[in-house]
Amino acid sequence: MTKQDEKPEEMESAEPAVSAEPAVSAEPREVPGLRAMAIVRWCMLVAVALLAAGTWWTLVLRSEPPSAEEPRFYCPMHPQIRLHDPGTCPICGMRLEPIPEEDHHDGSATTSSETAEEPPMAMDAHVGEPPPDTAPVMLTTERRQLSGISTAVVREIVFGGELRWPASVEARDGARAEVRLRSDGFVERTRITETGAHVRRGEILAWVYSPEVLRAEQELLTARGWTSADPAAAPAGTSAAEAGARRRLELLGVSPVEIDAIVREGVARRALPLRAPSGGTVTAYAAVVGAFASPADVLYEIVDFARVRVVASVLSVDEAGDVGGLARFVPQGGGAPIALTLELVEPTVEGASRAARVRYLAANPEGSLRPGSIGEVVVERSARTALVVPRDAVIDRGRAPYVFVEAGDGHFEARVVEVGALVRGDREIRQGLQVGERVVARGAFVLDSESRLQAALAPRREGSEAAAPTGEHHHTSPGAP
């Protein structure tokens, strides 16, 4: 075997040795600590799962063991705050109140979402009882001062004697007259040319030329057969035609006096006088010399002020029942009182002021009362005693009026009352209060909002017992047993 033959064999034997070395280096090597990290990760996942399961069990599934002592006090503003010992609310600082006996069976706070829907106030709420949608309110001295709440004493006064109502003077509806033409014409001459002039019934206001009236006059003279100044020349048998012509002139507005004058003179008049249909004062005129006038034009307006209407505005509907007494009108700025006669109490009230209109009639022969004048209507009536409170103390939401009565120790409770007339800023109380009690005179609406809020949030039992009978005064604060 030659050297050339041996060389390829050596090369073939050397190839496996070279190719085997990279195969050994390609095997993956284990990273130190990787297995420990995997174990730690799984331990953390198991710990988180155990913590979640424990929290779910503690807060949801497991019921709290009953406490040895049930809570006895709660905060009216925050009913979820319940403690065994008295103290103050950690949220608002309000003094805790005893929990009502009917709520001890639950032991859990009644939130606004769990509270039943607020019952509407009954239309027949009994006088002397609290409204069903309110709750007693307790205010500290500091909160009372910050809210601006002040009280007033229920007092007894002598109610009656006289009533005073604001009033104004108006013209009567039937006292106004308009002067118009009954046919087209022209104003030839005027006699009354200014407003404020006083005229009598039948007095001449102006002279008017009307072609239609002139034609009717000529027909009347023709019917009379007056062709000359001799009235004996009238032919016989013309009485019916004459009566028809006279009737036509009357329908055109010519007075019988003017017709007789035309017949007597035998001459048709170009311009006839325009007379006042009633006596009074001229309040407007549009008669201008040479102007054309039609039946649609008002040449004069005359108002009779011999009797005027006095209209009083009565703010209280109850006082409208006392209008039948002796009444008199006192003009503003002084003057002698004028006796009045009741005309009518209008069945409606004014939309803006909500006041009833009471109409009186007054004699005004001298014209001292002019429309637009203001004053007071004074009505005498028999005196009587009555309980009154400030007007702002009464809350009326359209069903049953009520007031807030101070019950002592910072407690206020709502009470339904029966109201009466309004007397100089005070409201008469017929039932529901007693002399000497204190009611909220200022800030009653603020207290009402607080009371209704507490009524919606405070714990209460469905189908609670009815209130005390009418006439008995009971404190219904949360602390009352």
Rosetta blueprint (number, residue, H / E / L):
1 M L
2 T L
3 K H
4 Q H
5 D H
6 E H
7 K H
8 P H
9 E H
10 E H
11 M H
12 E H
13 S H
14 A H
15 E H
16 P H
17 A H
18 V H
19 S H
20 A H
21 E H
22 P H
23 A H
24 V H
25 S H
26 A L
27 E L
28 P L
29 R L
30 E L
31 V L
32 P L
33 G L
34 L H
35 R H
36 A H
37 M H
38 A H
39 I H
40 V H
41 R H
42 W H
43 C H
44 M H
45 L H
46 V H
47 A H
48 V H
49 A H
50 L H
51 L H
52 A H
53 A H
54 G H
55 T H
56 W H
57 W H
58 T H
59 L H
60 V H
61 L H
62 R L
63 S L
64 E L
65 P L
66 P L
67 S L
68 A L
69 E L
70 E L
71 P L
72 R L
73 F E
74 Y E
75 C L
76 P L
77 M L
78 H L
79 P L
80 Q L
81 I L
82 R E
83 L E
84 H L
85 D L
86 P L
87 G L
88 T E
89 C L
90 P L
91 I L
92 C L
93 G L
94 M L
95 R E
96 L L
97 E E
98 P E
99 I L
100 P L
101 E H
102 E H
103 D H
104 H L
105 H L
106 D L
107 G L
108 S L
109 A L
110 T L
111 T L
112 S L
113 S L
114 E L
115 T L
116 A L
117 E L
118 E L
119 P L
120 P L
121 M L
122 A L
123 M L
124 D L
125 A L
126 H L
127 V L
128 G L
129 E L
130 P L
131 P L
132 P L
133 D L
134 T L
135 A L
136 P L
137 V E
138 M E
139 L L
140 T L
141 T H
142 E H
143 R H
144 R H
145 Q H
146 L H
147 S H
148 G L
149 I L
150 S E
151 T E
152 A E
153 V E
154 V L
155 R E
156 E E
157 I E
158 V E
159 F E
160 G E
161 G E
162 E E
163 L E
164 R E
165 W E
166 P E
167 A E
168 S E
169 V E
170 E E
171 A E
172 R L
173 D H
174 G H
175 A H
176 R E
177 A E
178 E E
179 V E
180 R L
181 L L
182 R L
183 S L
184 D L
185 G E
186 F E
187 V E
188 E E
189 R E
190 T E
191 R L
192 I L
193 T L
194 E L
195 T L
196 G L
197 A L
198 H E
199 V E
200 R L
201 R L
202 G L
203 E L
204 I E
205 L E
206 A E
207 W E
208 V E
209 Y E
210 S L
211 P H
212 E H
213 V H
214 L H
215 R H
216 A H
217 E H
218 Q H
219 E H
220 L H
221 L H
222 T H
223 A H
224 R H
225 G L
226 W L
227 T L
228 S L
229 A L
230 D L
231 P H
232 A H
233 A H
234 A L
235 P L
236 A L
237 G L
238 T L
239 S H
240 A H
241 A H
242 E H
243 A H
244 G H
245 A H
246 R H
247 R H
248 R H
249 L H
250 E H
251 L H
252 L L
253 G L
254 V L
255 S L
256 P H
257 V H
258 E H
259 I H
260 D H
261 A H
262 I H
263 V H
264 R H
265 E H
266 G L
267 V L
268 A L
269 R L
270 R L
271 A E
272 L E
273 P E
274 L E
275 R E
276 A L
277 P L
278 S L
279 G L
280 G E
281 T E
282 V E
283 T E
284 A E
285 Y E
286 A L
287 A L
288 V L
289 V L
290 G L
291 A L
292 F E
293 A E
294 S L
295 P L
296 A L
297 D L
298 V L
299 L L
300 Y E
301 E E
302 I E
303 V E
304 D L
305 F L
306 A L
307 R E
308 V E
309 R E
310 V E
311 V E
312 A E
313 S E
314 V E
315 L L
316 S L
317 V L
318 D H
319 E H
320 A H
321 G H
322 D H
323 V L
324 G L
325 G L
326 L L
327 A E
328 R E
329 F E
330 V E
331 P E
332 Q L
333 G L
334 G L
335 G L
336 A L
337 P L
338 I E
339 A E
340 L L
341 T E
342 L E
343 E E
344 L E
345 V E
346 E E
347 P E
348 T E
349 V E
350 E L
351 G L
352 A L
353 S L
354 R L
355 A L
356 A E
357 R E
358 V E
359 R E
360 Y E
361 L E
362 A E
363 A E
364 N L
365 P L
366 E L
367 G L
368 S L
369 L L
370 R L
371 P L
372 G L
373 S L
374 I E
375 G E
376 E E
377 V E
378 V E
379 V E
380 E E
381 R E
382 S E
383 A E
384 R E
385 T E
386 A E
387 L E
388 V E
389 V E
390 P E
391 R H
392 D H
393 A H
394 V L
395 I E
396 D L
397 R L
398 G L
399 R L
400 A L
401 P L
402 Y E
403 V E
404 F E
405 V E
406 E E
407 A E
408 G E
409 D L
410 G L
411 H E
412 F E
413 E E
414 A E
415 R E
416 V E
417 V L
418 E E
419 V E
420 G E
421 A E
422 L E
423 V E
424 R L
425 G L
426 D E
427 R E
428 E E
429 I E
430 R E
431 Q E
432 G L
433 L L
434 Q L
435 V L
436 G L
437 E L
438 R E
439 V E
440 V E
441 A E
442 R E
443 G L
444 A H
445 F H
446 V H
447 L H
448 D H
449 S H
450 E H
451 S H
452 R H
453 L H
454 Q H
455 A H
456 A H
457 L H
458 A L
459 P L
460 R L
461 R L
462 E L
463 G L
464 S L
465 E L
466 A L
467 A L
468 A L
469 P L
470 T L
471 G L
472 E L
473 H L
474 H L
475 H L
476 T L
477 S L
478 P L
479 G L
480 A L
481 P L
